Amino acid sequence: MTDPKALRNAFGAFATGVTVVTTRQPDGTPRGFTANSFTSVSLDPPLLLVCLAKTAHSADVFREAPHFAVNILSEDQKAVSGLFASRTPDKFQNCAWTPGPADMPLLDGALAQFTCAGHQIADAGDHLILIGRVEHFATAEGQPLGYFRGNYFSIGIEKDLAEAAAATKGSRLGAVLACSGGVLLKHTAKGLSLPLAPDPSLDSLTAKLTDLGLTPQIDFVYAAFDDRTTGGHAVYYHGTVTGPLPQGYRIVPLTDLGTAQIANAAEAAMLHRYASDFKNGSFSIYHGTETTGQTRQIGA
């Protein structure tokens, strides 16, 4: 017989976002619950699904409701997630929300909101699978609230960690920036180099690139390693950049990265890996030292 606790822990190895699903009961009272078992299903027709425990107090309400809404929470909405995961009776009096299409309760500050008509309900063991047809949706800028092994995490926290590591004496912070089918590199007396921040912070790097007339879009940390040649840390982000090519810079095509004269050996190895990652359509994070380390795939 399967151990339910062990199975729950195994399911928890899948990192997810966090949503709050809302509706109204027949008398108009808003109802809602926290769920991380949410996924898109189809674009044509536009369908999504969310799972609801049959033991939930609102199970019958959602089973009968003609509409429901899914609110994808942002990283600063941990309290909202906790509120709707509790049995507090006055949840909607303790958060900011707005009536939306079909009079569905939409939570202020959510990264995305989907208003759905009930499409199908599937009986699945101790849960109900609510499949909704998306009638309206809206999105906002920001970082999502993550959930992994029973704990919340923030996607954006890597910026603070990277800058803390790079603040050590002898450290540097730079970026691998894709541009026009290649990578942006700077000419130096010793060869080509990736763009580096004047100070070990992402804001400093962004400001430098902007001052050069470029528009950068930074995505994620691509490599973080101890550089024994400087006694500090090296942190490189991945991103894209657009705009006119500044003086002293060039774009090296991906096919030429393996033979380009890169001044720093660690950067040369990193760019060789980048060309392979780009070709395969799946990127990975590197950590270790300037010569040896490990990579961990992070997605396409």
N, C-alpha and C positions, 0 to 999 in steps of 0.2 A: 504494500500500500504506500502511496506517495506521501511523504511528510509535507503537510501544508506549509509549515514555517520555512522549510528548506526551499520549497518551490517558490514561495513568495520572495525569498532572498535571491533566488536565481532570476526571477522576473525583474527584480530590482536592479540587475546588472545592466539593464537597458536604460540609458539616460534619456529623459524626455523633457518636454516643456510642461507647463502647468496651465490648466484652464479652469474657468468657473462656468458651469452650464446653468442657464436660467430659463424660467418660464413663468407663467401665471396660472394659478388654480382658477376654477370657474368663477369664484367671486372677485377675481382681480388681484388677489394677494400674490405678491412676487415670491417665487421659490428659487432656490439655487443650491448647487453642491460643487465641490472641488473635484476635478478629475484629471488624471494624466494619461488615461487610456483613451486618447483621441487620435484620429488620423483622417486625412483626406481619402476619399474613395474613388471619385470620378470627376472628370472635368465636363463630360458630356454624357448624361446630364450632370450638373454640379452637385455632387453628393459628399457628405462627410459622415463620420460615425463617432459615437462616444459610448462608453460602457457605464452602466449604472447597477450597483448592487441591488438585488431584489429586497434586501433587508433595509435599504435606505428609507427613511421616513417619507421621502418625496417620490418614491418609486411609482406609486399609483397615479400621482399627479402628472408625472412625465409620461407615463404610459398612455394617458388619455388626452394630453395637451395637443392641440392642433399645430402649435408652433413651439420652438425653443430656440435659444441663442447660445453660442459658444464664444466666450471671451478668453483670448490668449493673454496671459498675464505678463507684465513687464517685470524686470529684475527688482524694482522697488515695491512690488506688491505681495511680498511674503505674508504680511499681516492679513491681506485680503484672502489669500489662499487658506491661511489658518482659520480665518473667520468662517469661511464656507465649508471647511472640513469639520467644523465643530457642530454641536447641537444647539448653539445659541438661537433662541427663537426670533430675535429681532435683528437678523443679519443685515437687512437692507437699511436699517436705521443707523448702522455703524460703518457704512461705506458710501462713497459717492457714486451715484448711478443716474442714468437718464433713460426715459422710455424711448424706445426706438421703433423701427418698422414692426408692424403687427403688435405694437404696444409691448414688445419684449424688453425686459430690463437689460440695459447695456452698461457695463462697468466703466466708469471714467478712468482713463490712464491705461487701458488695455492696448496691447500691441496690434491686435486684430479682433474684429467682432463679426460674427456670422449669424445672421438671422435665417432660420430654416423652417420650412414646413415639414411636418412629419411625413416621412416617405415609407418607412418600414420599421417594424420592431421585430427583432429576432430573439428567441429564447435561447440563452446560452449558459447552461449550468446554473450557477448561483448569481448570474448577472443577466441584465437585459442589454441588448445592443440597439441603441437608438440610431437609426439612419435618417439623416435629414437632407432635404433638398434645399440648397442655398438660394435664397431669394434676394438677399441684400448682404453686402459686406463692406467693411472699411478697415484701413490699416493706418498705422502711425509709426514714426521713427522711434528707435530705442533698442535696448537689449532685452532678450527674453529671460524669464525666470526658469531656471533648470532644476531638475529633480533626479537624484541618483542615489540608489541604495538607502532610501529613507531620509535623505538630506537634500536641502536646497543648495544650489550653487549658481554663481553668476558667470555668464559667458564673458563679460567684460572685465573680470578680475585679472586676467592675464596682463593687462596693461600695467596695473599697479605692481604686480610681481616682477614683470620685466624691468620696469624702471627702478625698482628697489635693487635688483641684481646689478643693473648697469651703473648704479651710483657709486660703486666701489672704485677706488683710484685705479687708473689704468684700464678702465672699462670703456666700451663703445656701444653705440646703438645706431643701427642702420636699417636699410630696407632693400629687398629685392622687388623692384617695381617693373611690372610688365608694361610695355608700350610699343604699339605698332609692330607686333610680331617678334619683339625682342625684349631686351632688358636695358634699362637706363644705367649707364656707367659713366664715371668721371675720369678724365685724364689726369694723371699725377706724374711726378718725375720718375717714379719707379714702375709705372704701368697703369692699368685701369683699376678703378676701385668703385665699390658700391657707394651710394650716397650715405653719408654719416651725419648724425645730429651734432651741432656745436656743443650741446649739453646733453647728458644721457636721459632725455625724455622724449616721448612721442610728440608732445606739443612743440618742442624745439625743432624736431625733424620736419614736422608739417610746416612750421613757420619758414624754415629755410627753403623748402621746396616752393612754397607759395611766393616767397621773395624772388625766386628765380623765374617767376611767371608760369609755374606749373600748377596743375590741379591734382593733388594726390588723393587716392582712396585707399586707406590702410585697412587690411582685412583681419589678419591674425599673426601671432608669433610663428615664424617659420623655422628659426634655429636659435638655441640658447646654449652656450657652452662656456666652460672655463678656458681662458686663453693663457697658457703658461708662458707665452712669450712676453706678455705685458703684466702678468700677475693679477689681471682683472677678469671681468666677464664680457662676453660678446652676445648681444641680442640683436637679431635681425627679424624684421616684420616682412610679411608678404603683402603686396598690394598692386595697384595699377596707378598710372599717371598719364595725364593728357596735357597738351599745350605745346607751344613752340619750343624747340630744342635749345637750351641755354648754351652760351659759349663755354667751351671746355668740357662739354658732355657729348656723348654719342650713344646711339642705340645699337647694341650688338645683337644680331639675329640669334635665335635659339640654336640654330645649326652650327653657329660659330663659337658658342660659349666654351666648348671643349678645347679650342685652340687659341682663344683670346689670351693676350698677355696680361693676366690678372696679377696685381702687385702682391696681394696677400694670399698665401697658400690655402688658408682656411676658406676664404671667399671663393677661390677657384674651385675647391672641392664642393662647396655649397652650390655654386652655379652649375656645376656638372650634374649634381643631383636635381636641381631645379629643372634643367632641360629634360631630364628623364621623367620627372613628375608631370611636367606640362604635357609631354607626349602621351603619357598614360592617362592623363585626365584625373589623377588622384594625388593629392598632396599629403605630405607627412611633416611632422615636427622632429627636428634633430636636437638631441641633447647629449652632452658628454664633455670632451675636451676639443681642442682645435684639430686633433688628429684622429681620435677614436671616440666612438659613441654609438648611440642607438637612434633609430627613427621609429616614429609611431604614426601610422596612417590616420588622417583626420577627415578624409572625405574627398568627394569629387568637386 
